[in-house]
Amino acid sequence: MTEPTPPADAEQNPVTPSRRDRLRPLELLGFSGVLAVFAGLVVLMTTRDIVLAAVFAGAGFIVSVMMVALVGLGKKPSAEDLEARKDLRGPDDGTNWH
C-alpha cells in the first residue's frame, strides 16, 4: 500500500495540543469518578450494603461518562475545528485526499 503524502505545511506548523487539551479527558473522568463515589456513598449510608453500593457506584460512573460524552458532542465546534473540517472535504489537487 502506498503511504499518503503529508500536507506541505505539516513540517512547518506541527500540531501540538496545549496542556489543557491533553488533560481534558482526565478531568472528565475525574468528574465522573466523583459522581460515582457520591452515588456509592449515598447508597452505602442508606442501606449499609457494600455490594449494592459498589454496583451503584459503577453504574453511576458509566452513566456519568456517557452523559459527559453526549454533552461534549453537542457543543458548537471552535473556529479551528471548522477550518480543519473544510480542509478535509476535498482533495489537494484532485488526486490526493487528506
KEKE-3310 file (N, C-alpha, C; in steps of 0.2 Angstrom, whole numbers, plus 5000, padded with zeros to 4 digits):
npx = (5004:5002:5009:5001:5003:5010:5003:5009:5012:5014:5026:5030:5021:5018:5006:5003:4995:4988:4992:4981:4972:4977:4975:4961:4953:4956:4951:4937:4935:4938:4929:4917:4921:4920:4906:4902:4908:4900:4887:4889:4892:4880:4871:4878:4877:4863:4859:4868:4874:4888:4890:4879:4881:4893:4889:4880:4889:4897:4888:4884:4896:4897:4886:4888:4899:4894:4885:4893:4900:4890:4886:4897:4898:4888:4891:4896:4907:4924:4932:4944:4942:4932:4939:4948:4940:4935:4946:4947:4938:4940:4950:4968:4974:4965:4969:4975:4969:4966)
npy = (4994:5011:5025:5039:5056:5068:5085:5100:5110:5103:5100:5113:5118:5110:5101:5103:5099:5110:5110:5110:5105:5092:5087:5087:5075:5068:5076:5075:5061:5061:5069:5061:5050:5056:5059:5045:5040:5048:5043:5030:5032:5037:5027:5017:5023:5023:5010:5001:4991:4984:4978:4982:4996:4997:4992:5003:5013:5009:5009:5022:5029:5024:5029:5043:5046:5043:5053:5065:5063:5064:5077:5084:5081:5088:5102:5118:5118:5124:5138:5134:5120:5120:5125:5115:5105:5110:5108:5095:5091:5090:5085:5088:5092:5087:5074:5068:5064:5070)
npz = (5000:4997:5005:5012:5006:5017:5021:5014:5023:5035:5040:5044:5053:5065:5074:5091:5105:5118:5136:5143:5134:5133:5146:5147:5145:5157:5167:5164:5167:5180:5185:5183:5191:5204:5204:5204:5216:5225:5223:5227:5240:5245:5243:5251:5264:5266:5265:5270:5263:5256:5243:5235:5235:5228:5216:5212:5212:5201:5191:5192:5188:5174:5169:5171:5163:5150:5149:5150:5139:5129:5131:5128:5114:5109:5109:5101:5088:5088:5080:5074:5073:5064:5052:5050:5047:5034:5027:5025:5017:5003:4989:4988:4975:4967:4965:4977:4992:5009)
capx = (5000:5006:5009:4998:5008:5008:5002:5015:5013:5014:5033:5031:5017:5016:5000:5004:4989:4990:4992:4974:4968:4979:4972:4954:4949:4957:4946:4930:4935:4939:4922:4913:4923:4917:4899:4901:4909:4895:4882:4890:4892:4873:4868:4881:4874:4856:4857:4874:4876:4893:4890:4874:4885:4898:4885:4878:4895:4899:4883:4884:4902:4896:4881:4890:4904:4890:4881:4898:4902:4885:4886:4903:4897:4883:4893:4897:4914:4928:4934:4950:4939:4928:4944:4951:4935:4935:4952:4947:4932:4941:4957:4973:4974:4961:4971:4977:4964:4970)
capy = (5000:5017:5030:5046:5061:5074:5091:5104:5114:5099:5101:5120:5120:5104:5102:5101:5102:5113:5106:5110:5100:5085:5084:5087:5068:5066:5080:5072:5055:5063:5072:5055:5047:5060:5057:5038:5039:5051:5039:5024:5033:5038:5020:5014:5026:5022:5003:4998:4985:4986:4976:4986:5002:4996:4992:5009:5017:5008:5012:5030:5031:5023:5034:5050:5046:5044:5060:5070:5062:5067:5085:5086:5080:5093:5109:5121:5117:5130:5141:5130:5114:5121:5126:5109:5101:5112:5106:5088:5090:5088:5083:5094:5094:5082:5067:5066:5066:5071)
capz = (5000:4997:5011:5010:5007:5021:5018:5013:5029:5041:5043:5046:5058:5069:5079:5097:5109:5124:5142:5145:5129:5134:5152:5147:5146:5164:5170:5163:5170:5187:5187:5183:5197:5210:5205:5206:5223:5229:5222:5231:5247:5247:5244:5257:5270:5267:5265:5274:5259:5252:5236:5232:5235:5223:5210:5211:5210:5195:5186:5192:5184:5167:5166:5170:5157:5144:5149:5149:5132:5125:5131:5124:5107:5107:5109:5095:5086:5088:5073:5072:5071:5057:5047:5049:5043:5027:5023:5024:5012:4996:4988:4987:4968:4963:4965:4983:4998:5015)
cpx = (5004:5004:5006:5003:5006:5007:5008:5017:5013:5021:5034:5027:5014:5010:5002:4999:4992:4990:4985:4970:4970:4976:4964:4951:4950:4952:4939:4930:4935:4932:4917:4915:4920:4910:4898:4902:4903:4889:4883:4890:4885:4870:4871:4878:4867:4855:4862:4876:4882:4893:4885:4877:4890:4895:4883:4883:4897:4894:4883:4890:4900:4891:4883:4895:4900:4887:4887:4900:4896:4884:4892:4902:4892:4885:4895:4905:4917:4929:4940:4947:4936:4933:4947:4946:4934:4941:4951:4941:4934:4949:4962:4973:4970:4963:4972:4972:4969:4969)
cpy = (5006:5022:5036:5051:5066:5080:5095:5108:5110:5100:5108:5121:5114:5105:5099:5104:5105:5108:5105:5105:5093:5082:5084:5080:5066:5070:5077:5066:5056:5065:5066:5051:5050:5058:5050:5037:5042:5046:5033:5026:5034:5031:5017:5016:5024:5014:4999:4991:4987:4984:4980:4993:5002:4996:4999:5014:5016:5010:5019:5032:5030:5028:5041:5051:5047:5050:5065:5069:5065:5074:5087:5086:5086:5100:5111:5120:5124:5132:5136:5123:5115:5122:5120:5104:5103:5109:5098:5086:5088:5087:5089:5096:5090:5075:5064:5068:5066:5065)
cpz = (5000:5003:5008:5011:5012:5018:5018:5020:5036:5044:5047:5052:5061:5074:5086:5102:5115:5130:5144:5140:5131:5141:5152:5148:5154:5168:5170:5167:5178:5189:5188:5189:5203:5210:5206:5213:5227:5228:5227:5238:5249:5248:5250:5264:5272:5268:5269:5270:5255:5244:5232:5231:5229:5216:5208:5209:5203:5189:5186:5187:5176:5165:5166:5165:5151:5144:5147:5141:5127:5125:5127:5116:5105:5107:5102:5094:5086:5080:5070:5069:5064:5051:5045:5045:5036:5024:5022:5019:5005:4995:4987:4980:4964:4963:4972:4989:5004:5019)
residu = (MET:THR:GLU:PRO:THR:PRO:PRO:ALA:ASP:ALA:GLU:GLN:ASN:PRO:VAL:THR:PRO:SER:ARG:ARG:ASP:ARG:LEU:ARG:PRO:LEU:GLU:LEU:LEU:GLY:PHE:SER:GLY:VAL:LEU:ALA:VAL:PHE:ALA:GLY:LEU:VAL:VAL:LEU:MET:THR:THR:ARG:ASP:ILE:VAL:LEU:ALA:ALA:VAL:PHE:ALA:GLY:ALA:GLY:PHE:ILE:VAL:SER:VAL:MET:MET:VAL:ALA:LEU:VAL:GLY:LEU:GLY:LYS:LYS:PRO:SER:ALA:GLU:ASP:LEU:GLU:ALA:ARG:LYS:ASP:LEU:ARG:GLY:PRO:ASP:ASP:GLY:THR:ASN:TRP:HIS)
# end
